Amino acid sequence: MASAPQNAKVSSYGCSNKMLTLFAYKKLKPSCINLVLILFTLRITTAFTMMRKKSYSGGGFDIAKNKPDKIISSIDWQEIDAEGRFIGAQFGDLSIISLYLPSDSSGEERQAFKFKFMEKFRPHLQECSRNGCNYIICGDWNIAHKEIDLKNWRGNQKNSGFLPEERFWLDRLFADGHWIDAFRLLNQEAEQYTWRSNRGQSWVKNVGWRIDYQIISLPLNAFKNKVSAASIY
């Protein structure tokens, strides 16, 4: 059985362009990184993707150092597995997961699917918190949790990604005491965004959302005080 990487450095990257995916992979794979997680939001098929039907989703990773004991590419839910929204690598008692929650990009039907995913995924997370293993869950959660996590929060309270139901879901997740937002553990500053629109001057004016997270588990205080750095590229 492989032991959990010591002083592990995990990088995750979400993109909507195949060439950017390949560029990011090359940039994010120095020898100091244990695991590179890539989230796809374009209809592409590469060595990383695990989706079984065309969709704006998919995920994968490349092991840069320690080889895992097991690769997990299914949560036994056909709709989610078919879109490749979950994949994990297990190293001893440590599991590192790439996760991509649905969005409402196609309207109310997809928002309903997002709520359905949230409802069904919560028990999965609860089970994870009880099984004695440690987890790092990286990826696009498609939810800005707090007002600090997006620029125009007042005007987005009725929009997907900042709906009360979505924010409350994250409230409950963190209130359980088993999960923590690794970035906010170290950085409480505003205007720390992981997504910006390509329209207007969003990049110039730094108008964006923080919807991508690296969420860690705390069974037996395994990761308490062990997060040494967290940054957004």
Secondary structure, 3 states (H helix, E strand, C coil): CCCCCCCCCEEEEEECCHHHHHHHHHHCCCCCCCEEEEEECCCCCCCCCCCCCCCCCCEEEEECCCCCCEEECCCCCHHHHHCCCEEEEEECCEEEEEEECCCCCCCHHHHHHHHHHHHHHHHHHHHHHHCCCEEEEEEECCCCCCHHHECCCHHHCCCCCCCHHHHHHHHHHHHCCCEEEHHHHHCCCCCCCCEECCCCCHHHHCCEECCEEEEEECHHHCCCCCCCCCCCC
